[in-house]
Amino acid sequence: MELITVFSLVMVSRVHFYLFIIIYFRTTFIIYITIIIIIIIIIIIIINIIITIIIINIIIIIVIIIIIIIIIIINIIITIIIINIIIIIVIIIIIIIIIIIIIIIIIII
């Protein structure tokens, strides 16, 4: 009888031991999995922030380049217009001088 009770106690304690091991490993496994998931989420958030910062910088650089090109084009157009106006004024002055010279020559003759 005592042997049976000792044997049953040993068996019950074994079962309890196995149950403890299973529960312990299951909870630690769950904890590890949640830690890994949290780390992966943090890494994804950091990568997302870096990518958005890079994209924003690229957009800002493109906008600055476009603004510089527009300013250069406007500058070129304005200088061409000014040069044309100066050329027209010079041509008008030359024509007026030629007309005056012709009138003076006609008066002298």
NORNOR-V327033 format. One record per pair of residues at least 24 apart in sequence whose C-alpha atoms are under 8 Angstrom apart, sorted by sequence separation. I is the first residue (numbers start at 1). J is the second residue. D is the distance in whole Angstrom. If there is no record, write none. Layout:
BEGIN
i=I j=J d=D
i=I j=J d=D
END
This chain:
BEGIN
none
END
